Amino acid sequence: KQMIRTEYLKASIRAKVEHPFRILKCQFGFRKAIYRGLPKNDNKLAVLFALGNLLRVDQMIRSARG
């Protein structure tokens, strides 16, 4: 039983971590890194995560209104 609980805990944590990456891949088309240099890739990921956060906040506001 303890092992099953541990697996459920790991799965719930994994789901929370993987959700933002799904938003990046599906909504913004970030499939793989283009090798333009690490700083540029890092900046692009930072901007995409910021856009993903704005999208989540927008969804939360819309669901709270109605």
Contacts in CASP RR format, 6 or more apart in sequence:
PFRMAT RR
TARGET T0000
AUTHOR 0000-0000-0000
METHOD contacts of the structure
MODEL  1
KQMIRTEYLKASIRAKVEHPFRILKCQFGFRKAIYRGLPKNDNKLAVLFA
LGNLLRVDQMIRSARG
20 49 0 8 1.000
20 52 0 8 1.000
23 52 0 8 1.000
23 55 0 8 1.000
23 56 0 8 1.000
24 30 0 8 1.000
24 45 0 8 1.000
24 48 0 8 1.000
24 49 0 8 1.000
24 52 0 8 1.000
25 31 0 8 1.000
27 52 0 8 1.000
27 55 0 8 1.000
28 48 0 8 1.000
28 51 0 8 1.000
28 52 0 8 1.000
30 44 0 8 1.000
30 45 0 8 1.000
30 48 0 8 1.000
33 41 0 8 1.000
34 41 0 8 1.000
35 41 0 8 1.000
END
